[in-house]
Amino acid sequence: MIKHTKTIILNKGREQSLLRRHPWVFSGAIARVVGDPLPGETVDVCSQDGSFLARGAWSPHSQIRVRVWTFDPQETVDAAFFQDRISKAIAMRELQGITASTDAWRMVSAEADGLPGLIADRYGEVVVLQSLGTGTESWKKEITDILAALPGVGSVYERSDSSVRQKEGLSYAQGLLHGKEVTGLVEVQENGVKFLVDIKKGHKTGFYLDQRANRFLVSHYCSGAEVLNCFSYTGGFGLFALKGGAKHVVNVEDAAHLQEITKMNMELNGFPEERYTNLRDDVFALLRKFDSEGRSFDVIILDPPKFAESQGQVDKAARGYKDINRLAMKLLRPNGLLFTFSCSGWIKPDLFQKITADAALDAGRDMKIVNRLFQDADHPVNLSIPESLYLKGLMLR
């Protein structure tokens, strides 16, 4: 067995999560540290009796002190290790057919692909990298070289600007890592719809890739419909509603620059202005206004930002989700459809269903579940990591 001289010894009885292949070791589980590992350095994690449990990256400033690379005592963490993990992640997406329908997709999804802290999203010739932990930070050059060598990649751009880095003791990092400079917006296509993506200033790495399958689903239920697309970002659901034959779409977003990109996306796909309206407004306020005016819609999409960033915010978030769903349900016409989502990992699927059920009661509407919706397959869910399932939604009639 390969052994590292720097080792983390756990408190007695705290090895169960690792035995179940969960890749996080929290500070409270650690009895002592043998050696003096640097941030991001590879360490072995052992039980109280010295038995090997895992090998991972040391993070002294985070509550998650070790993020596990491997549970195999024979596996070495080196450049070849990252080459193998990234290659397997990409091969899985290709096998699932994702790359046949789009040139915008997630190549690596952190823990779910066995690479904690690493996000790699592809937008045409551009790969956007997020390094969210000390481990990926230590191996960033090697990871960049691997991504840059992939066929058709012209640029690797870093968007390590998530607040998660602060918890790891890391500062924000953004900029070109390899290749030609990225200027302007990047054009991509998804299931026949074109998008312009702002990889430098856009949310996440520029686009909500995890909603791909759900956008495509919505397009099948919008023929002849009047559609309200709330928290529209750059018009994703609205564009697919129009592709599916919607009579008219109202996109609601409170940021002017996002409205500008939405309009550009509409023009890029050849949709005439009379088929859509882009409103800059607060969604909660606008839904109340529409209710007072007696407005109604055939299809409503609610895809809000994350309402709960921590366990302590769950109750407040639940009230927000209930309020917004209640308001939307009141605007639905008979047999109308509501596509409602939560990307807050702290809001579990059963809680989200309860919230929407309470909203229906308060709205006085009889709602039925037509479909349960989740993140697309390039954002895989690892059975050993419940946290890897974060996006959940309901299609309600």
N, C-alpha and C positions, 0 to 999 in steps of 0.2 A: 504494500500500500504506500502510495506517495504521502509524505507527511510534511506539513509546514511547521516551522519552528514557532510561529506565532499562532496561538491557539486560544479559543474562547471556551471556557468551561461553564456549563450551565448549572443552575441550581437543581437540586434533586427534584425529579418529577416534572421538570419543565421541558422535556424533550418531545412531548406528545405531538405538538404541532409539526415538528420536523419529521417525525415518523409518519405523519399523514401527508408529507410532501408539501406543506405550506412553507413558502420561501422567506419568511421574515423571522428574525430573532429580536425581540424587544429588550430594552435595557433592563427591565425588572427580572428577566429570566437568567441574567448572567451572574455567575458566582465570582469569577475572576478572569483576568486576562493575562495570559502567559506571553511574555515578550512585550514589545512596544510598537504595535502596528501603526503605520501611517494611514491617513484617510484614503480609502479606496484600495488599500493593500489586501491581497488575498489571505484569508485566515481559515483555519480549520475550526469547526464547531464540534465539541465533544460533550458527551454526557458526564455526569459526576464521576462515573467509574473509568472515564477515559476513552470510552467507545466512540468511534467516528460517527458523526451524524450528517455533516454537510460541509461544503466548502463555499465561501462567499466573500463579499466585499465588506470591509470594516468601515463603519461610519460613526465616529465618536461623538458627533454633535446631534445626531438624530435619535428619536425614540426608537426607531428601527435601527438597531446597532449593526446588524448584519443582514445583507440581502444575498440570498443563496444563488450561486451560479450552478452548482451541481450537487447531487446526492451520491455520486459515484466516487468512491475513494481512489479509483484508478485514473480519474479524469484530470488532466492538467488544464489550468486556465491560462491560455496563451493566445496568440494571434490566430492559430489554427482552430482553437475552440470557438472563437467568434465567427470565423469563416464558416465553420460547420453549422452553427446555430442559425446564422443569417440565411445561409443557403437552404436549410430545411424549412425555415419560415416562408421564404419566397416560393419554394416548391409546393408547399401546401396551398398557397393562394392560387398558383397556376393550376393545380389539380382540381380545385373547386370551381375553376372557370371564371374567377373574378377578373383576371387580366384580359379576358376576351371581350368583356363588355365595357371596359373603361381604361383610361390611362392615368387615373387618379385613384390610388389605393394605399392602404397601410401595409407596408412590407414587414415591419417588426412591431409587435405590440407588447413590449415590456415583459412583465412576469409571465403573461399568458404564453409567450414564446420562449420562456426560459432565459430571458435577458433582462433582468430587473433594471428599471430606470432608463431603458432605451426605447425611444419611439423613432421610427423611420417611415416617413410618408412620401410617396412618389407622386409628383405632378408632372407628367410628360417627361421631359429630360432633366427635371430638377428633383433632387431628393432633399427633403427637409428633415433634419436630425434634431431630436430633443434628447439631451443628456440630463436626467433628473436625479442622479445619485452619484456618490463618490466613486463607485465602481466603474460606471460608464465614463466618468470624467477621466479616470486614470488610463482608460483604454481608448480614449476618443480618437487619437491619431490612427491607431490600427483599425478602428471601426470605420473611420472616414475613408481610409485607403480601400477597404473592402467594398464599401458602397460606391466609391468613385470608379472602381474597376468593373462594375456591372454594365452589361450591354446597353448602349443608348443613353447613359447618364452623362450629362454635360456639366452639371453643377451639384455640389453638396452645400446646402445652406443651413446654418444653425439657428434654431429658435429655442434656445434654452432659457426662456424667460418666464417659466412657471414659478409660482410661489413655493412649490415643493422644494426647489433648490435651496431656499433660505433655511428650511428645516434641516437640510443636509450640511449647512455651514458653507454653502456655495453662493457666489454672486451670480447675477444674471449674465448670460453670454449670448450674443447674437452677431451674425455676420457670415460672410462667405468662408467656407472651409476648403473648398476645392473647385477648380474649373473656372468657367467664365462667369462674370458678374451677372446677377439677375436684375434686369431693369424692367420696371412697369409690372403689369399683371401677367400671370401665366395662364394661357388658354388650355383647357382640358375638355374632355368629353366623357359623358356618363350615360350609357344606354340611349345614345342618340341625341342627347341634350348637351349643348356647349356651355361652359362656365368660364368666367374670368376669376382667378384666385389671387388674392393679395397675400403672398407667403411671408411678407415682411411685417405686416401690421394686422393681418386677419386673425380671427379667433383660432385658438389651438395652433395648428400649423398652417392655417389659411382657410380650411374648409371643414365641414362636418361630414367626413367620409363615412362615419358609422351609420348614417341615415340612408345610405344608398338604396338598400332593398326596400325601405319604407317609402322613399320618394317614388320608386317605381311602382309600388303597390298602390299608392294614392292615385296615380295616373289612370288606373283601371276603374275608378269610381267617380270620375268627374265629368263624364260626357254630358254636355248641356247644363252643367251645374253652375250655380253661383257659389264661389269659394272664398272663405276668409282664412288667410294664412297669417297667423300671429307669430311674433318673434321671427320674422321672415329672413333675417340675416341678409344674404345676397340673392334671395328669391328662389332657393332650391325647390321647395315643395310647390311653390306657385308656378314655376316653369314646368314642372311635370304635370301639374293640374291642367295647364294650357295645352301641353302636348297630348293629354288624354281627352281633349275636346271641351274643356270648361268654357262656359259662356262668358264668364267674367271672374277675375280674381282680384281680391283686395289684399295687398301685402302690407303688413304693419311692422314697422321697425323704428326705433327712436334715435338712430344715428344717421346723420345726413350723408356721410361718406359711404355707408352701406346701401342707402337708397340709390346713390349714384351708380354703384356697381350693379345693383338690381336692374336699373334702367338699361345699363350697358348689356347685361345678360339677356334682357328681353329683346333688345335690338339685334344682338348677336344671333338669336334664334329666329328672328323674323316675325315676332309676334307684334301685331299692330297695337297702338296705344289705347284704342277703344276697348280692348279685351282685358285691360288691367288698370288698377289704380294703386299707386304707391303712397301710403300715408306715413308721415313721421309723427308718431304719437306714443304715449304710454299705453300699453295694451290693456291694463286694468281699467284705466279711465275711459278708453275708447269703447270697451265692451259695455260699460255702464251707460255711456252715451248712446250707443246703438240700441240698448235695451229700452231706454227712455223714448227713443224715436220709433220704436216698433220695427227695427230692421231685423231681417232674418236671412238665413243662408242654408244651402243644401249640404255643404261640406265645410267643416271648420277644422283647422289644424292648430294645435297648441304644442309648440316645441320650445319651451322657455329655457333660459340659462339655468345653471345649477343653483338651486335655492338653498341647499344644505351643504356646507363645506366641512361640517363636523357633527358629531353626535349631539352636541349641545344646541345645534340649530335645527334639529329635526322637527320639533313642535312648531316653531315659527314657519318652517318650510311647508309643513302639512297644512297650515292655515292658508298659506299662499296658494298651494295647489288646489285646495278645496274651493277657494274663492274664485279662482280663474276658471275652473271647470264648471262651477255653478253658473257663472255668467255666460259661458259659452253654450251650455246646454239650453239656457233660456232663449238663445238666438237660433236654435236649430228648428228647421221646418219639420213637419211630420215625415217620418222615415229618413230624416237627415242623419248624416254620419259625422262623428267626432273622432279625430285621430289625436290622442293626447299622450304626451310623453313626459318622462322625468329622467334626466341624466345624472341625478344626484345618487351616488352610490349608497349613501346612508338611508335613502328611501327604498326599502325593499319592495319587491313585486306585490306581496300580499298587503303591505301597508298602502301602496299606491292604489290597489283595487278598492280597499276600504275607504280611502279618501274620496275616490270618484263616486263610490256608492253613496256616501254621505252627501256629496255635492248634488247628486241626482235627486235625493230626497228633498233637500232644501230648494232645488229648482222646480220641484213638482213634476219631474219628467221620468217616464218609465224607460230606462236605458238597458240595452242588452249587449253583452260582449260578443262581437263578431269574430275578433281575432286578437291574439296576444302578440305583441311586437317587441323585438329586441334589436341589439346592435348587429350590423352585418358581419359576415363570416370572416372578414379580414381583421376583425377585432375579436379574436377567439375567446371562449370562456374555458378556463382550465378547471376541471372538477375539483382539484385540490385547493383552488384559490377562489372562494366565493366572491371576493372583491373584484374579480375580473368581469363579472356581470354587473354592469352599472346602468346601461340604458334599457329602460323598459317602457312599454307603451301599451295602450289599449285602443282597439278600433271598436267604437260603440255606435249602435244604432238606436 
